[in-house]
């Protein structure tokens, strides 16, 4: 695969740390016009406390094989510090720091694409988030506090896979999931405000959205996906704008596999490619 792509590593801020890194995969000998190709940005999951962009190289390779430039990004994780191993206090990295980092990565990719315009079209960005990464992607697309106009104009679509969209509902359904207070703090009254299902953009148009949920998932139930889709449809209906051509789709049938297994299935890659081709 390495002969078919160029891989570059970047820090997206002046802070030289693994949590502020991204990897850019550019297809070589591509029959498509790279200058007009959209960029697919993958945001990993891991309950806001684990995983790394390197874990998802296989997904990037599959998408590059279909001619799409791909960026895999890291962000700060909610890890307990050495002097807080007894976990008496939440980690210093808390919501919304994960989102702030992802936003910085996207801004970097937009600017980098403008400067290196033969690599991809910086005005065509697609966010693909898995699990906690889907939460981050949806916040970036919907929350005015964390989504400046510049980014929103460039993001054409968002794909959420096995996503967490309602933190309060998640903690009700899975009260033993200790990663929630680890990333969002112990105050449950704040969970609703940290959830994409409570966010509405200031703009008149939201990006097209595809919510993918494999019913084989043993970690996250489909209530999350349905809550997100219902909220997105409410936003579109409230706008009552005939010029709004945003596509809102829920796919619970085409992709199989448990929470992580579905990520590398041919069906998930096909779903991404079909959505991007249909909406760009």
N, C-alpha and C positions, 0 to 999 in steps of 0.2 A: 504493500500500500504506500510505502514511503516514496516510491518512485512516481507515484501519481499525484502527490501533493507536496506543498511547501508548508512547513510548520515553523512559526516564529513565536517567541516568548516575549511578553511585555509586562512591565509594571504600569498600572493605569493611574497611579499617583506618584508623588515624589517619595512616598514611604516604601522603602525596599523590603518588603516582607512577603512571604508566600501567600498571605491572605489578600494581598493586593496585586495578584498576578492574573494574567489570562494567557491562553494559548490560542493562536489564530491558525486555522487550517485552510489553505487555499488550494483548490484543485488545479492541477497542471494539465496541459493538453486537453482543455475543456472545449467541447464543441459549442457550448453556450458562450455568449458574450459576457465575460467576467465583469465588465464595466456596468452592465445592467443587471447583474445577479444580485438577489437579495442576500443579506447576511442573516444566518440563523445563530442566535445567541442562546446557549444552553446554561441554565442555572440549576446547579445540583441541589439535591435534598440532603437528608441526613439529620433531620430534627433540629436544625440550626446549631448542631454541636459536633457534627462529624462529616465525613466525606471530603473529597478533593476533586478538582477538575480532572486529575489524572485517572480517576476511577471510571471516567466516561469517554475515554479515547475510542473504544469500539463504536459508540454511537456516532461520534464525529466522523470516523472513517467511513461508516455506512452512508452518511449524508454526503460526504465529499465524493464518494464513488458515484453519486447521482448528479454531481456537478455543482453542489452548493457550498459556498464558503461557510465555515463554521467557527464560532468562538466559544471556548469553554472558559468560564470565569470562576475565580475564587472570591470569597468574602470572609470577613471575620466571623469566627464561631464563638458561641457562648460556652466557653470552657472554664472550669474552675481553676483559679490560680494556685500556685504552689503554697501560698500563705493562707489559702482558704480551702484546704483539702477536707476539712470537716463539714464544708458546705453550709455553714451557718449563714452566709450571705450569698445572694445571687452572684453569678459571674459579672465582671465589669462590662463585658460585651453583652448588651441587651438590645431588644427591639427598641428603636428602628435602625440600629447600626448596620445590620445585615442588608437592609434595603438601601441605606445611604451608600454602602460600598458598591452594590450592584448598579445603582444609578451612576456612580462615578465611572464604572467600567463601560457602561453603555455610552456615556458622553465621550469617553476616550475613543471608543470604536467609531462613533460618528465622525469625530474630528480626524481620526487616522484614515478613515475611508475617503474623506474629502481630499486629504493630502496625497494618498496613494490611490487615486481614482480608478486605476486599472484593476484593482483587487475585487471590489464589490461596490454596489450602489449604496452609499451611506444614507440615502433617503428611503431605503427599504429594509427595515429591521424587523425580524420576527423573534419573539421571546418564547423559548420553550423551557418550562419549569417543571421539575418533578418533586412531588411531595412538598416539603418546606420551600423548595425552589418555586413551585407553582404559587404559593402564598406570596413570595417576593415579587414574582412577575405580575401578578394581579394587582398588588398594591401599587407597583410602578405605573400600571396602566390606568388605575382608577382614582388614586388618592391625590388630590391637588397639592397636599403638603409635601409629597415626595416625588411628584411628577411635574417637572417644569414643562412649559409649552414646547421647548425645543425637542425634548425627547418624545413627547406625545405625537408631534407632527411626523416623526420618523418611524415610529412603531406602527407597522401596518397590521400586525396580528399577534395574538398571544395564544399559546397552546399550554394548557395545564394538564398534567398527567398525575393521577393518583394524588390529587392536591388536597392541601389543608386550607380551607377558606373561611371557616367559622371556628375560631379558637374556643369560644365558650361552648359551642355544641360538641367539639372534640373532647373537651375536658369532662363534659357530662357523660358522653358515651364511653370514654376511656379514662376513668378517674386515676388509674395507676400510671398514666403517661407522665413521668416526672420531668420530661424534657420541656413541657409547657412552662412551668414556673422557672425552669432554668434559663429559658430564653426570653420570657415575658414578665418575670417577677411573680411574687406570690399573690398579688392583688387581683382576684378574679374579676373585679368590676372593670378592670382595664382591658380584659380580653376582647370584649365586643368591639371596642374602638380600634383594636389592632387587627381586626379581621377585614378582608376584602369585601365581605358581604354587607358591610356598612359604609362602603366608600362610593362616592359618585364624583365624576370628573367635572371640572368647570367648563370644559370644552363642549361644543355642540355635537361632537361625534366621538364614539369610542372605537378602538380598533376591533377588527373581527376577532372572534374568540372561538376556540375549539376546546371543549372540556372532554378529556379522554379518561375513562375509568374502567379498568378491568374488574369484572365482578368476582374474579378469583383472588382479589386482594384480601389478605388476612390481617392487615394492619390498619387500614383505613376503609370505613364503609362508604357506601354510595350516597349517604345523606349529604356529605360534603359537596359532591359534584352537583347534586340536585339543588342544594341551597345556592350555589354559585350561579348556576344557569338561570334559576328563577330571578335572582337579583339582577343579572345582566339583562334579561328580558324586560324587567320592570324599568330599568334605566332607559332602554330603547323606546318603550311604550310611553314613558313620561315625556320624552323629548318630542314625540309626535312630529317628527321631521321627515318629510317624504324624501329628502335628499340624503338621509342617513342610510347608506347601503351596507352597514355593518352586518356581518353574518355571525349568528350565535348558534353554536351546535353542541349537542351532547352526544358522545359516542361511547356506548356501553357494550357494544356487541362485537366490533371488529378486532379488538385487541384482547388477547388472553394472557394469563400468567399472573403470578403473585406480584407483590408490591415492587420488587426490583426486577424480577424476571421479565416483565412486560417491556422494560426499557429497550431491550436489545432484540426484540422480536421483529421479524420482517413486517408484520402488520402495523406496528407502531411507526416504523420508519415510513411505510407507505402512507399512513395517515398524515404524517407531517408533510410529506412531499405533495400529496393531493391538496391539502389545505393551503399550502404556500402557493402552489400553481393556480389555484382557484381564486385567490384573494389579492395577489400582487398587481 
